[in-house]
Each structure stands twice: as structure tokens, then as C-alpha cells.
Amino acid sequence: MKIDILAIGVHPDDIELSCSGTLFAHSEKGHSFGLLDLTRGELGTRGSAKSRDSEAAASAKIMGASFRQNLAMADGKFVVDDAHKTQIIEIIRWCKPKLVLANALSDRHPDHGRAAKLIADACYYSGLRKWDTTFQGENQEPHRPNNLLHYIQDYYQTPDVVVDISDHFDKKLECIKAYKTQFFDPESNEPETPLTGSDYFDFIRSRAKDMGRPAGYSLAEGFQRSRINGVQDLLDLD
């Protein structure tokens, strides 16, 4: 298994909400991608871990992902330690992505920033030969992604990079709506959350317009860098 992009989210639907448009845009250019959820979202107010599993699978099918895996870490209770880093390192070394997309550096939900740190550490340590891992019964070779970007989630953050998703926004919404228990459903008797109002999809579009405007795109998704990136030729910059 070898892919170009590995998108990681601490909760099922983080990827869909924050970077699925980017994945569609890059898939159209011929790039492959896989999905990794760290938890099953079992602390979520609505639905259950089981329902989130089936919703995540349905969304991955819409996206055309090469794979979707779930590490079943404890929602809300995982920590940044060697054991949790190793779980992610095993997946990175297995699929050898060039680029990793990860949770926001800081956000309203404490899991997001904590996951960002955990994923960033794993991306670094995955390149160390003396960090031993075994996956599917085989010893693994080190592999460090070329790049790591953190997508922007609930809180507005000034992006370092934006990706044009103008032609892919409708498919992004389709993926989000695969999580039927989590978003607006007039038939649901479950408690209301910040995501379940009928206007939440308007917020998603407004955020995409906000992200795209400075770059001249109708709709975009934004990302932040956790390290400085270099270029050989400044004329390569868009």
C-alpha cells in the first residue's frame, strides 16, 4: 500500500468537515489518498460508535478513498504518549504518504489540538530507524512524510495555505451528510448540538467563502503549517 495523501482525523467526520474538498480536488489530479480516524467518536452526543462506523464507511465510499482505518483510541481520553504515537507510525510506514493532513493546531474541542500534537510527533518519529514497529506481522522500515498540514476546524484561524474546492463543494457536503446522526435531521429526537441546526451547512459554505476570498477562489479549505517549508524557485508559488 502506497498513497500520496493520508488524511487523519481524531473523530469520524473531522476529515469530511475540514479537508474532504481538498481530497476530491487532488483525486481529480490523479493523487491517491487514504483516511485514518483515531477514535470511533463514542463520546458524541448523538448516535453511537456503531452508527459512526457505518457512516464513516459510507462517506469513504463517496470519496473514493483507497482505505479507511480506525485506531479505536479512547475518545476524549487518549494521551500523547509512545503507545499512541506508535499506532499512527505503523499506519504511516504501511501506506508511506508524501503528505499528511491533520487536525487543527488548536480548537474549541480539546481533542483536536491534542490530536494535532500526537500526529505531528508520529510523523517525525516515523522517520527514525530506531523506533521499531511491526505491522501485519512484518517489521517496518522508517518513512517520514514530506509534508504535514493542519486543517482549520471550528475556530477561525488564519490559513498559511488554501486549496480551491469551488468545483468540489457539493461532493464535500454529500460526504458530510453521510453522517446522518450528527447533523440536521428534523425527524431526530436526540439532543441538539452546535452541529445540528438547519443553518450549519450555511456556516460550512460561509467558512469556505472566507477561506477562498484572499486567494481569489469562490470556495476553499484552509491549512496551517507547523514548520517552515522551502522552495527552490519562488516563481513556483501561485
Buried (B, 14 or more C-beta within 10 A) or exposed (E): EEBBBBBBBBBBBBBBBBBBBBBBBBBEEEBBBBBBBBBBBBEBEBBEBEBBBBBBBBBBEBBEBBBBBBBBBEBBEBEBEEEBBBBBBBBBBBBBBBBBBBBBBBBEBEBBBBBBBBBBBBBBBBBEEEBEBEEEEEEBEBBBBEBBBBBBBBEEBEBBBBBBBBEBBEBBBBBBBBBBBBBBBEEBEEEEEEBBEEEBBEEBEEBBBBBBEEBEBEBBBBBBBBEEEEEEEEEEEE
